[in-house]
Amino acid sequence: MIPLHFSAEVAMARTEGRPIVALESTIITHGMPYPQNIETAAKVERTVRDNGAVPATIAVIGGKLCIGLEAEQLAALGQAQDVAKVSRADIAACIASGGWGATTVAATMIAAHLAGISVFATGGIGGVHKGAETSFDISADLPEFSKTPVTVVAAGAKAILDLHKTYEVLETLGVPVICYGQDMLPAFWSAQSDMPAPLRMDKAADIAAAHRVRAEMGLAGGQLVCNPIPLADEIPAATLAPIIAAALADADAAGISAKDVTPYLLSRIFTLTEGRSLTANIALVLNNARLAAAIAAELAT
């Protein structure tokens, strides 16, 4: 098995049996500008600690699969150029070639499972892109949920996606989609969408129990927990709809495709919202970190 490189904090938590929450690294390299990326990553890690768990930010650094980053590694990653955005298809090649890679949702799930970590907090998952009926642009995040037994806490799928098709694919794959504390699915920057929640749970203990029962039944794959952004921090869906449409049109005009689509759209929406999307993004990630820490604590007991 490939060696995992644990930070000192994560190694100690494993020895002591303390709850651990995995964190992705594409939000650092592809999701936010410097220095907000490093500042936000530090805030997210601190939020996990403040809520009783240990953060494990995951990345490939110099060909090493790191489970938890030391402060100097986090700073280097946040300023590094040309870091690969790695998923299931290319994480092994990145490690084998000694490269640097920021892990997507799918790659973070894989690494977390290898490290024995059951809970992962992120911002939003990837999914079915608008126009996928002709482009076939569907994120590898979706099938990963049907394979890898990790509970992922997110503010739903990213609002730039075709949300209806995204959740249809998850249903087809047999992935539990659990909405936390409300009956409608969230839409990333917005607390609610027009889609009813397939499942609702109001307690971290119930989500942890569902994770355990799936393991006991031998069911493959993990769970998606959709945690709505706090109302005070959201951007209403009606406000975002024309902005997202404009960003998508700009991406088409510029010929943006494949892995470049999501970072381009996030950057364009940041500009069009005059920075409000970044503020909301930070708020929802911190909110997800709090819930993930609570779920991890329940699983640890």
Solvent accessible surface area in square Angstrom, and as a share of the most:
residue,aa,sasa,rsa
1,M,199,0.89
2,I,63,0.32
3,P,93,0.59
4,L,34,0.17
5,H,69,0.31
6,F,63,0.26
7,S,9,0.06
8,A,74,0.58
9,E,62,0.28
10,V,0,0.00
11,A,42,0.32
12,M,106,0.47
13,A,0,0.00
14,R,110,0.40
15,T,113,0.66
16,E,98,0.44
17,G,54,0.52
18,R,111,0.41
19,P,24,0.15
20,I,20,0.10
21,V,0,0.00
22,A,0,0.00
23,L,10,0.05
24,E,18,0.08
25,S,0,0.00
26,T,15,0.09
27,I,33,0.17
28,I,2,0.01
29,T,36,0.21
30,H,55,0.25
31,G,20,0.19
32,M,14,0.06
33,P,62,0.39
34,Y,120,0.45
35,P,61,0.39
36,Q,62,0.28
37,N,6,0.03
38,I,33,0.17
39,E,91,0.41
40,T,4,0.02
41,A,10,0.07
42,A,38,0.30
43,K,85,0.36
44,V,9,0.05
45,E,16,0.07
46,R,124,0.45
47,T,17,0.10
48,V,0,0.00
49,R,104,0.38
50,D,112,0.58
51,N,60,0.31
52,G,47,0.45
53,A,2,0.01
54,V,1,0.00
55,P,4,0.03
56,A,0,0.00
57,T,3,0.02
58,I,0,0.00
59,A,0,0.00
60,V,0,0.00
61,I,21,0.11
62,G,40,0.38
63,G,15,0.14
64,K,104,0.44
65,L,4,0.02
66,C,4,0.02
67,I,0,0.00
68,G,3,0.03
69,L,17,0.09
70,E,62,0.28
71,A,81,0.63
72,E,121,0.54
73,Q,50,0.22
74,L,14,0.07
75,A,38,0.29
76,A,45,0.35
77,L,1,0.00
78,G,9,0.09
79,Q,97,0.43
80,A,38,0.29
81,Q,150,0.67
82,D,148,0.77
83,V,14,0.08
84,A,46,0.36
85,K,41,0.17
86,V,1,0.01
87,S,13,0.08
88,R,111,0.40
89,A,101,0.78
90,D,45,0.23
91,I,15,0.08
92,A,70,0.55
93,A,64,0.50
94,C,13,0.08
95,I,29,0.15
96,A,92,0.71
97,S,91,0.59
98,G,40,0.38
99,G,22,0.21
100,W,89,0.31
101,G,0,0.00
102,A,0,0.00
103,T,0,0.00
104,T,16,0.09
105,V,5,0.03
106,A,0,0.00
107,A,0,0.00
108,T,0,0.00
109,M,0,0.00
110,I,33,0.17
111,A,0,0.00
112,A,0,0.00
113,H,93,0.42
114,L,63,0.31
115,A,4,0.03
116,G,66,0.64
117,I,7,0.04
118,S,39,0.25
119,V,2,0.01
120,F,0,0.00
121,A,3,0.02
122,T,3,0.02
123,G,5,0.05
124,G,2,0.02
125,I,0,0.00
126,G,13,0.12
127,G,0,0.00
128,V,3,0.02
129,H,20,0.09
130,K,97,0.41
131,G,33,0.32
132,A,7,0.06
133,E,117,0.52
134,T,115,0.67
135,S,70,0.45
136,F,162,0.67
137,D,37,0.19
138,I,80,0.41
139,S,25,0.16
140,A,44,0.34
141,D,9,0.05
142,L,0,0.00
143,P,46,0.29
144,E,2,0.01
145,F,1,0.00
146,S,30,0.19
147,K,107,0.45
148,T,7,0.04
149,P,53,0.33
150,V,0,0.00
151,T,0,0.00
152,V,0,0.00
153,V,0,0.00
154,A,0,0.00
155,A,0,0.00
156,G,0,0.00
157,A,0,0.00
158,K,34,0.14
159,A,13,0.10
160,I,0,0.00
161,L,3,0.01
162,D,25,0.13
163,L,24,0.12
164,H,100,0.44
165,K,88,0.37
166,T,0,0.00
167,Y,19,0.07
168,E,104,0.47
169,V,42,0.24
170,L,0,0.00
171,E,123,0.55
172,T,117,0.68
173,L,65,0.32
174,G,52,0.50
175,V,10,0.06
176,P,23,0.14
177,V,6,0.04
178,I,1,0.01
179,C,0,0.00
180,Y,62,0.23
181,G,37,0.36
182,Q,27,0.12
183,D,87,0.45
184,M,56,0.25
185,L,2,0.01
186,P,1,0.00
187,A,7,0.06
188,F,2,0.01
189,W,3,0.01
190,S,2,0.02
191,A,3,0.03
192,Q,88,0.39
193,S,22,0.14
194,D,103,0.53
195,M,15,0.06
196,P,97,0.61
197,A,20,0.15
198,P,82,0.51
199,L,82,0.41
200,R,111,0.41
201,M,45,0.20
202,D,74,0.38
203,K,130,0.55
204,A,15,0.12
205,A,42,0.32
206,D,62,0.32
207,I,0,0.00
208,A,0,0.00
209,A,43,0.33
210,A,23,0.18
211,H,25,0.11
212,R,87,0.32
213,V,71,0.41
214,R,35,0.13
215,A,74,0.57
216,E,140,0.63
217,M,131,0.58
218,G,66,0.64
219,L,80,0.40
220,A,75,0.58
221,G,4,0.03
222,G,2,0.02
223,Q,2,0.01
224,L,0,0.00
225,V,0,0.00
226,C,0,0.00
227,N,6,0.03
228,P,21,0.13
229,I,3,0.01
230,P,42,0.27
231,L,135,0.67
232,A,105,0.81
233,D,55,0.29
234,E,42,0.19
235,I,3,0.02
236,P,61,0.39
237,A,50,0.39
238,A,88,0.68
239,T,56,0.33
240,L,3,0.01
241,A,59,0.45
242,P,85,0.53
243,I,34,0.17
244,I,14,0.07
245,A,57,0.44
246,A,42,0.33
247,A,0,0.00
248,L,37,0.18
249,A,59,0.46
250,D,45,0.23
251,A,6,0.04
252,D,115,0.60
253,A,92,0.72
254,A,62,0.48
255,G,60,0.57
256,I,50,0.26
257,S,72,0.47
258,A,71,0.55
259,K,93,0.39
260,D,90,0.47
261,V,17,0.10
262,T,22,0.13
263,P,30,0.19
264,Y,61,0.23
265,L,0,0.00
266,L,22,0.11
267,S,69,0.44
268,R,74,0.27
269,I,0,0.00
270,F,74,0.31
271,T,80,0.46
272,L,61,0.30
273,T,10,0.06
274,E,161,0.72
275,G,16,0.15
276,R,122,0.44
277,S,4,0.03
278,L,19,0.10
279,T,93,0.54
280,A,2,0.01
281,N,12,0.06
282,I,32,0.16
283,A,16,0.12
284,L,1,0.00
285,V,7,0.04
286,L,32,0.16
287,N,25,0.13
288,N,0,0.00
289,A,0,0.00
290,R,98,0.36
291,L,12,0.06
292,A,0,0.00
293,A,0,0.00
294,A,39,0.30
295,I,0,0.00
296,A,5,0.04
297,A,35,0.27
298,E,64,0.29
299,L,38,0.19
300,A,51,0.40
301,T,139,0.81
